[in-house]
Amino acid sequence: RRPMADGTIQEVVQNHSSRVGMTPEDLEQSVLEHLFYTCGKDLRSATPLDVYRAISHATRDRLVHRWLQSKRTYFHHEAKRVCYLSAEFLIGRALAQNLLNLGIYHLAETSLDHRGLTLKDILEEELDPGLGNGGLGRLAACFMESLATLQYPAYGYGIRYEFGIFDQEIANGWQVERGDDWLRRGNPWEVPRHELSVGVNFYGRVEARVHVDGTKSMHWVDTQTVIGVPYDTPILGYQNNTVNTLRLWSAKASKEFNFSVFNDGDYRRAVEEKALSESISKVLYPNDESAEGKELRLKQQYFFVACSIADIIRRHKKRFDTLDNLPDQIAIQLNDTHPAIAVAELMRVLIDEESIAWEKAWELTKAATGFTNHTLLPEALEKWPVPMFERLLPRILQIIYEINRRFLLEVHVKWPNDDERKRRLSIIEEGPVKHVRMAHLAVVGSHSVNGVAELHSELVCTQLMPDFHDMWPQRFNNKTNGVTPRRWLLQCNPDLSEALTERISDGWARDLSELTKILEYKDDTEFRAEVRAIKRKNKERLAKVIESRHGFKPNLDSIFDVQVKRLHEYKRQLLNCLHIIALYQDMKENPESDRAPRTFIFGGKAAPGYMMAKLHIKLINDVADIINHDPAIRDRIKVVFLSNYNVSLAEIIIPGADISEQISMAGKEASGTGNMKFAMNGALTVGTLDGANIEIREEVGAENFFLFGLKADEVRGLKGSGYNPNHYIERSPRLRRALDLIASGFFSPDDPSRFQPVVNELRNLDTYMLCADFDDYFRAQFEVDQCYRDPENWTSKVIENLGNIGKFSSDRTIEQYCKEIWNLTPCPIDLTESF
Ligand SMILES: [N-]=[N+]=N[C@]1([C@H](N)O)O[C@H](CO)[C@@H](O)[C@H](O)[C@H]1O
C-alpha cells in the first residue's frame, strides 16, 4: 500500500523475490517450501505426486501477480474483452505449458535435477483434465492460449465437470469405458471463487404483472435454484505478463438439505434433491458430433450459460452504470450450439432484471454475440422438445417464442408469400412434438456466423443454412481453425523446436509464419540430417510407449502411419483398416513384394452408445491380432490401437508420426485440427479434399501432400444419382477380396459373423463411400511407399510442410476473430502500473 502525492493510498501488486525469484535456487527453495508447508512433506518422505503439487504451487506463485495485474489493467483501461462460451475446454496438462509460457521450463528442470528429480517424471503425475470430447474442446483451449499470448483480454466460460471424458480401456479388443475421476488427486491449477457464486433457476412458472403505469413485466416464480460456484484456472500468455481466466462453473445444491422435506421424514427425497442439483456438473456427455437429448444436458447448457451471463453483467455493472455500451465492452462467442441458449438468457436478464425495452435489448444481444458452427452432420444439430423446455425453462421458452415471432415477421416482410421458407427458417420446428432449433436461435441472435474452414464455411452457406444466408449474407464468414504452436511444437517436440530456433531464432513460437525462413535450409544437408534424426528420436519415444503397452517394439525404419481422432464412420478409420487388410493379402500372396514396412497406429474414443464405431475398434484390434502374429508378415506390417487417446498421448504420438491419415469423406470433416499438428511436426498427410486438408495442401504444395478421393461436390453428385457401392466392389478385386476376408470370419474365428454388420453396411449402403474411394486410396498409399523409400525426397517434402504450415497457428485464427468479429485490441500488461 503506497501513499500517493494526492494523499490517496495506492495498492501495488508486490512480489517478494524469495517467493517468486527466478533463479534455480529461488525456485528450488519455493518447491521445498511448498513441499513442507503445502504438502506437509520433506524431500525424504515426498512422493512424485507431492513434488508435482509443490512445483505446481511454486509455478503458480510466479503467475499470481500477473493474473491480478491483468484483471486490474482490463478493469482500469475499460478494455473490451471476449467471453468464449464453450461446453468443452480440452486444456490438457498445465504444468509443462505454464513453465514454458513463464519461460522457466529449463529453470525447473535444473532446480529439480539439483535434487535428483527429473522434471519429465514429475510431469507424468498430472492427470489430463479431459473436459472435452475432441476437436471442438481442444480448439477452445488453443484459442484461450493464443488470446493470452496475443495479449487480448479474454474469459473462457464452461463447466467444471467432476468426471471428464471417460478413460478408455481395451478389453479383448473391445472399448470399455471407465469414469474419469480427474480431480481425485486435487487440482493445484484452480482457485474457487465462492464469493462470485450465482443462483440459477429451473422449473417454476411465469406470471405477468401489470403495473399502475400499464406496463407489464414477466416474473419467473416457484423455481428451484441451483448454485453455480466458479473455479478459475489461469491461462498464461507465452512469455508476456498476460494471464487470462478460464472460469468453470460447478453446481452446488442451493441449500444443504431441504429440511422441510427432511422433517417430513422423506430423507431420501431430501438427499435426492441435493444430488440432483449437483449432478448438473457431474459428468461430460461423451458424444462428439451427435446431439444428446437428455434433460440433464439441457440443464448443463442453461446452467453454465446463466452463470456466465450473470457474471458478465455483474462485472460490467461494477464498471459502468449503463448497459448501453455492453457490445463495446463485451464480445460473446458461442462455441457451437451448446451455449446457444445464451441469446435468450441475455434477453431475459436485460428485460426482466435490467428493465430494458425488448428492441434495445435485442440490439445489444445481437451486437454482442457471435456463433461458430463446427459440423454439418444432421445428427449433431441440437434441437430440444418444446414440452421439456416449457417444464425446465418456461421464461426462456417464452422469450424464444417472442424472438421467433419477431424474426418471422422480418422474414414475412422479405418473402411475404413464402410460408414454406418461414417453416424452414422458424426457430420452432413444427411436428407432432415441436422442437427448439438451437442453431436457428444462435444465427438469429448473432451478428456473425462462421464456419471453421473455407470449404465448411461455404457448405454452411449453401447446404446447412441456405435460407439464413439468403436472409443475412453479411453475417456469414469463415475462420479457418488453428492450433497453438506452444503446445503443439515447442512443448511436444523440443528437439525440432531447437533445430528451428538455432537456424531462424525463436520468433516462430510467437509468429508461426516465420517458419518460411526454414525453407532456406531445404537443401542444407546438416539440417536435413537433423530433421531425420529428430523424427527417429521421436519415433523411438513413441515406440517405447507401444512396447510398454503392447509388448512389441515397432521397427523404427517402418513408416509410422497414424490415425488418431474420435471414432466416427465419416472419419473412415474403416477405410484405413481395409487398406491394411489389402496390403496384408498382397504380402501373403507375394511374400517377395518389396514394400516399405509399416506400423499402423490407431487411437481414439467412440461415443459409448455408438455401436458401429465400437465395432470398428474391435475390427482394428482383431485385424491387429491376426497380422501381428502372422509369421509370414514378420514386422513388415504391424497394427496397434493405443487406448485412451487424449491430449497428453497426442503430444507423444504426433511428433513420432511419418504419415498423418486425414481420410474423411469429402464434405464431412468441418476442419480437423490434428491434420495441422501432424504437418507442424514433420509428418506428411494422406488425405481427401475435405475441411482444412484443402488449405493445408494449398499452403504446403500439392506435390507435398498425398491426395486421393472424391471431392465434396462429386460426393454430392454421386449420392444424388444413386450411389451403388457394388459398382465399385465389382471393379476392385482388392476391395472385394478384403471384404470377403472380413466376412469369412478370418479375423474373428471366435465369432465368424461378428463383422457382418460392417460388411453389410459397405455392400448395401456405404454411407461414407469407402468403396468409391478405396482404389484411389490404395494408389495414394502406394505413392507413400515409393516416396518413403527415397529419404531425400521424403525429407524435402517434410521441410516444405514445416516451412509452409504457418497459417495454421491459432494466433492467425484469433487475430482474424479479433479483427473481423470481436473488434478487440490487445491490452498489454505492465507489472509496474499501479491503480
Ligand atoms: N463438434 N464438432 N466438430 C469438430 C470436432 N469433431 O470437434 O470441431 C472441430 C473444431 O472446429 C473440427 O476441427 C472438426 O472437423 C469438427 O468435426
The ligand as an ORCA input file, in Angstrom:
! r2SCAN-3c Opt
* xyz 0 1
  N     -18.288    -30.849    -32.902
  N     -17.564    -30.720    -33.683
  N     -16.880    -30.562    -34.530
  C     -15.497    -30.700    -34.733
  C     -14.890    -31.801    -33.856
  N     -15.474    -33.035    -34.006
  O     -14.937    -31.475    -32.526
  O     -14.913    -29.437    -34.377
  C     -13.550    -29.307    -34.720
  C     -13.114    -27.937    -34.288
  O     -13.691    -26.961    -35.076
  C     -13.320    -29.516    -36.216
  O     -11.960    -29.434    -36.487
  C     -13.852    -30.883    -36.634
  O     -13.740    -31.000    -38.022
  C     -15.312    -30.989    -36.219
  O     -15.806    -32.261    -36.518
*
